[in-house]
Amino acid sequence: MVDFNDLELDVAQVRRHFPILDREVHGKPLVYLDNAATSQTPESVIQSIADYYRRYNANIHRGLHTLADEATAAYEGTREKVRAFINAHEHREIIFTRGTTEAINLVANSWGRANLKAGDEILISRLEHHSNIVPWQLLARELELRIKVIPVDERGVLDMHAYRDLFTERTRLVAVNHISNAFGTVNPVAEMADIAHRQGALILVDGAQAAPHERVDVQALDADFYAFSAHKVYGPTGVGMLYGKAALLEAMPPWQGGGEMIKTVSFEVHTTFADIPHRFEAGTPAIGEVVGFGAALDWVGEFDLRLIKSWEQRLLAHATQELSRIDGLRILGTAPHKAAVISFIVEGAHSQDIGLLIDQLGVAIRTGHHCAQPLLAEFGVDATCRASFAAYNTPEEIDIFVEALKRVIGMVR
C-alpha cells in the first residue's frame, strides 16, 4: 500500500484553488486525469488575466501612457519569472512563443537554416512528440539533412549505448524530450547534453512535460535550447517559452518579420533588427496570456515543485499498483524513472471505446496516439489510454478511476 499521510502538501488546500474541480460531468463529480494534455488553471491565474483586460489592456513597449507602461511591466515581469523558474543566466535568453511547438519550429527555422547543410545529421529519440519530429523532418527534406533515431528498450528507456554510437563528425544537433508525454520516461538530458557537447553538437530539450513535475535548471542541464508551454504548468493556453543560450540567440537570424522585432525599417537601406529576445517576438504578443503565465509560475512557487513531485509520484505508484491488478491490462512504459503518466491498453477493448464510456462516469483520460505515433508503432500498437496526474489529484480519484475502468471493461469485452 502507498502511504499518503506523511507529506507536507495539503492537497485539499490545493484543490480549493481550482474552480473547475467543483463541476460535474454527466451527473458525476469530475475526475480529471488528462494533465499531460493540459493542466487545469487556478483562480489566481484566471483573475490575473481578467485583471489585465479590466485594468491595463494596452499594447506593450511602444506606448508612453500609463496603461502601456503597466502592461509592459507585467509582460517583462513574466520574462524574469520564467528566467528564475528555469535558472537561466539572464532574462534576454527567454523568448515568448505560442508554446513548445512554436519554440521548436523557431529553432529549426532560424538556427537550423543558418547552420545546417546537406549531409548534416540530427539525432531524435524514439520517445519524441510529433512537435519535436516534424519540424526537423521538414527541414531535413529541404536541406537534405539526415535524421537518426535513438532507440528505446522494452521499458521505454533510451538506449544510451546506441545514442553514443550514433554520433559522427556530421552530427550537429540532438533533439530530445526531458520527459516522454506518452510513457512518462524521464530522460538523462544532462548526460545526453554532455555527450553531445563532447561531440561538437548542440542539444534542444522539449521540456513540456518536465516543467510541471521537475525543478528545471537549464544551466545545470547545460541545454542549448529548452522549451515548454504554460498550459502544462497550470497556466493559459497559447503561450510558452524558448530558452536559448545568449551567444546562440545573438547569432541567429529572425524567423518572423514585422513590428517589434526591428530597430529600423527603410526602403532605401537594409532593415536592422532588435536585440534579443525581441528579435524573435514579431508583432503584438499574447499579452494577457503572458501575464497569466507569470501568475501560474507564482502559484507553483507557493506550493514547491519538490512537494508536488513527491505527491504525484505516490499517485503514480498507487495507480500502477491498482491497474496492474486488472486482468488483461498492459502498461506501456515501465521506466524506473517516470513522471506521473500511465499509458495502457486492455486486451479485447479499443482505447477510444474506453475513453468515451469512462467519460460517462465523470472520468477524463486521454486516448489515441498522443502525438507519438513512432513510439507506439515500436510497441505494436496504434493507440493507448493515458491517465496523467497533477498536484490536485487524490488517491480517492484514482480509486474512482480504477472502479470506473473495471466497469467499462466489463461493458466492452
Disulfide bonds with the S-S distance in Angstrom:
none
